[in-house]
């Protein structure tokens, strides 16, 4: 296997894992309200995946671009759900 092909496979696998990692967080926030997840962590993660998305666009890496675009959607979902659950407790 050529090294660039191996790098693509490894990168795609890594991107898939880090993207899917937020699905259990979304489920947990739906169940618990997100008290155990900090806004600071979510904001930093959102900033990081946004920068990775920009990097993927600049170098033309499709897998990196797609994975980080999806990660932005998942992290944003976590933030919105946490905000909604927090407001529901106040009301």
WOQUIWO-V520314 format. One record per pair of residues at least 4 apart in sequence whose C-alpha atoms are under 8 Angstrom apart, sorted by the first residue. I is the first residue (numbers start at 0). J is the second residue. Records with the same first field share a line. If there is no record, write none. Layout:
I = J, J
This chain:
0 = 4, 5
1 = 5
2 = 6
3 = 7
4 = 8
5 = 9
6 = 10
7 = 11
8 = 12
9 = 13
10 = 14, 62, 63
11 = 15, 62, 63
12 = 16
13 = 17
14 = 18, 62, 63, 66, 67
15 = 19, 66
16 = 20
17 = 21, 70
18 = 66, 67, 69, 70, 73
19 = 70
20 = 24
21 = 25, 70, 73, 74
22 = 26, 73
23 = 27
24 = 28, 77
25 = 29, 73, 76, 77, 80
26 = 30
27 = 31, 32, 33
28 = 32, 33, 34, 77, 80, 81
29 = 33, 80, 84
32 = 80, 81, 84, 85
33 = 37, 80, 81, 84
34 = 81
36 = 40, 41
37 = 41
38 = 42, 78
39 = 43
40 = 44
41 = 45, 74, 77, 78
42 = 46
43 = 47
44 = 48, 74
45 = 49, 70, 71, 74, 75
46 = 50
47 = 51
48 = 52, 67, 68, 70, 71
49 = 53, 67, 68, 71
50 = 54
51 = 55, 63, 64, 67
52 = 56, 63, 64, 65, 67, 68
53 = 57, 64
54 = 58
55 = 59, 60, 61, 63, 64
56 = 60, 61, 64
59 = 64
60 = 64
61 = 65
62 = 66
63 = 67
64 = 68
65 = 69
66 = 70
67 = 71
68 = 72
69 = 73
70 = 74
71 = 75
72 = 76
73 = 77
74 = 78
75 = 79
76 = 80
77 = 81
78 = 82
79 = 83
80 = 84
81 = 85
82 = 86
83 = 87
84 = 88
85 = 89
86 = 90
